[in-house]
Amino acid sequence: MALLAFQKADIVAKHRKHETDTGSPEVQIGLLTERITYLTEHFKVHTKDHHGRRGLLRLVSNRRGLLDYVKAHDIERYKAILATFDLRK
């Protein structure tokens, strides 16, 4: 199941930098992290859902790419994102 509209709006409101911000790396990483968390729980119950697992790997790869982008441009912002979303690196 995808994120519901109100869940997505909450994540965007929590991580945006200004009023109309919907595409900053922080917002995108927040949305991807929420979907990854949902799918991780999904696979604990549905262990044979291999097609969904491929989608999860794609989401993780997209998030990794965004994190690499931020790390290359602003290391302090990268560290703040890791702390905010409780990610390991």
C-alpha positions as a LaTeX table, in Angstrom:
\begin{tabular}{lrrr}
\hline
Residue & $x$ (\AA) & $y$ (\AA) & $z$ (\AA) \\
\hline
Met1 & 0.00 & 0.00 & 0.00 \\
Ala2 & 1.31 & 3.43 & $-0.88$ \\
Leu3 & 1.37 & 6.34 & 1.53 \\
Leu4 & $-1.97$ & 8.02 & 2.01 \\
Ala5 & $-2.30$ & 11.68 & 1.10 \\
Phe6 & $-2.45$ & 12.89 & 4.70 \\
Gln7 & 0.59 & 10.80 & 5.65 \\
Lys8 & 2.54 & 12.23 & 2.74 \\
Ala9 & 1.45 & 15.78 & 3.64 \\
Asp10 & 2.62 & 15.27 & 7.24 \\
Ile11 & 6.05 & 14.08 & 6.11 \\
Val12 & 6.42 & 16.99 & 3.67 \\
Ala13 & 5.34 & 19.51 & 6.31 \\
Lys14 & 7.76 & 18.09 & 8.84 \\
His15 & 10.87 & 18.14 & 6.61 \\
Arg16 & 10.37 & 21.05 & 4.22 \\
Lys17 & 12.67 & 24.04 & 4.25 \\
His18 & 10.07 & 26.65 & 3.26 \\
Glu19 & 6.34 & 26.88 & 2.61 \\
Thr20 & 6.30 & 25.53 & $-0.96$ \\
Asp21 & 9.13 & 23.02 & $-0.60$ \\
Thr22 & 8.12 & 19.55 & $-1.80$ \\
Gly23 & 11.23 & 18.39 & $-3.62$ \\
Ser24 & 14.24 & 19.05 & $-1.43$ \\
Pro25 & 16.40 & 16.02 & $-0.65$ \\
Glu26 & 15.19 & 16.03 & 2.96 \\
Val27 & 11.56 & 15.71 & 1.87 \\
Gln28 & 12.33 & 13.05 & $-0.74$ \\
Ile29 & 14.42 & 11.03 & 1.71 \\
Gly30 & 11.63 & 11.30 & 4.29 \\
Leu31 & 9.05 & 9.95 & 1.86 \\
Leu32 & 11.32 & 7.14 & 0.71 \\
Thr33 & 12.20 & 6.21 & 4.28 \\
Glu34 & 8.53 & 5.92 & 5.22 \\
Arg35 & 7.82 & 3.66 & 2.23 \\
Ile36 & 10.91 & 1.55 & 2.98 \\
Thr37 & 9.80 & 1.13 & 6.60 \\
Tyr38 & 6.33 & 0.04 & 5.48 \\
Leu39 & 7.70 & $-2.48$ & 2.98 \\
Thr40 & 10.16 & $-3.88$ & 5.50 \\
Glu41 & 7.27 & $-4.68$ & 7.84 \\
His42 & 5.28 & $-6.07$ & 4.90 \\
Phe43 & 8.04 & $-8.57$ & 4.09 \\
Lys44 & 8.07 & $-9.90$ & 7.64 \\
Val45 & 4.59 & $-11.26$ & 6.94 \\
His46 & 4.79 & $-11.88$ & 3.18 \\
Thr47 & 8.14 & $-13.60$ & 2.85 \\
Lys48 & 7.57 & $-14.83$ & $-0.71$ \\
Asp49 & 6.71 & $-11.46$ & $-2.24$ \\
His50 & 9.80 & $-11.28$ & $-4.42$ \\
His51 & 8.37 & $-8.76$ & $-6.88$ \\
Gly52 & 7.74 & $-6.34$ & $-4.04$ \\
Arg53 & 11.23 & $-6.96$ & $-2.72$ \\
Arg54 & 12.62 & $-5.74$ & $-6.05$ \\
Gly55 & 10.68 & $-2.52$ & $-5.59$ \\
Leu56 & 12.09 & $-2.16$ & $-2.08$ \\
Leu57 & 15.62 & $-2.48$ & $-3.41$ \\
Arg58 & 14.87 & 0.21 & $-5.96$ \\
Leu59 & 13.60 & 2.55 & $-3.24$ \\
Val60 & 16.69 & 1.92 & $-1.14$ \\
Ser61 & 18.88 & 2.64 & $-4.16$ \\
Asn62 & 17.04 & 5.90 & $-4.87$ \\
Arg63 & 17.45 & 6.99 & $-1.25$ \\
Arg64 & 21.15 & 6.07 & $-1.35$ \\
Gly65 & 21.58 & 8.20 & $-4.47$ \\
Leu66 & 19.95 & 11.20 & $-2.80$ \\
Leu67 & 22.13 & 10.74 & 0.27 \\
Asp68 & 25.26 & 10.56 & $-1.90$ \\
Tyr69 & 24.21 & 13.76 & $-3.65$ \\
Val70 & 23.76 & 15.62 & $-0.37$ \\
Lys71 & 27.03 & 14.23 & 0.98 \\
Ala72 & 28.92 & 15.47 & $-2.07$ \\
His73 & 27.49 & 19.00 & $-1.77$ \\
Asp74 & 27.07 & 19.64 & 1.99 \\
Ile75 & 28.51 & 17.23 & 4.54 \\
Glu76 & 26.86 & 18.95 & 7.53 \\
Arg77 & 23.45 & 18.69 & 5.91 \\
Tyr78 & 24.18 & 15.01 & 5.22 \\
Lys79 & 25.01 & 14.36 & 8.88 \\
Ala80 & 21.83 & 16.16 & 9.95 \\
Ile81 & 19.74 & 13.99 & 7.61 \\
Leu82 & 21.33 & 10.80 & 8.97 \\
Ala83 & 20.55 & 11.90 & 12.51 \\
Thr84 & 16.99 & 12.99 & 11.67 \\
Phe85 & 16.01 & 9.75 & 9.98 \\
Asp86 & 18.15 & 7.52 & 12.22 \\
Leu87 & 20.01 & 6.02 & 9.26 \\
Arg88 & 23.31 & 4.18 & 9.40 \\
Lys89 & 26.27 & 4.81 & 7.15 \\
\hline
\end{tabular}
